[in-house]
């Protein structure tokens, strides 16, 4: 799952990026791995089943670049087809961010280098159907800032 953006404006200390995926068939989720770079401030993932309320899957309120790890759930989670998985990430591209690679700040674009930014959450799960890919479809959007 990815949050979509083209550029994080300079001097913006609370830039929000959102993404949403939809579970296309019943599945079991075992782990989750967030990925952002130096401007990352916060990342949160929720799952909303078709007939239920949102459940928090993952939340880091004070992101650290070194926390790009795979986090395993204590118990696997069963997700039904039609479950929406929402990602919300916050970036700090201001002088208040001690990890900002640019001083003074400048607009930061999507890219693979640590002075660029990314917004991904990798989900580790299975479905019952043999040969199936992870049953999640993706679409993303830029949040309100």
PyMOL commands that set and color helices and strands:
alter all, ss='L'
color gray80, all
select helices_A, chain A and resi 65-67
alter helices_A, ss='H'
color red, helices_A
select strands_A, chain A and resi 7-8+12-23+27-35+40-48+54-60+71-79+84-93+108-109+120-127+136-142
alter strands_A, ss='S'
color yellow, strands_A
deselect
rebuild
show_as cartoon
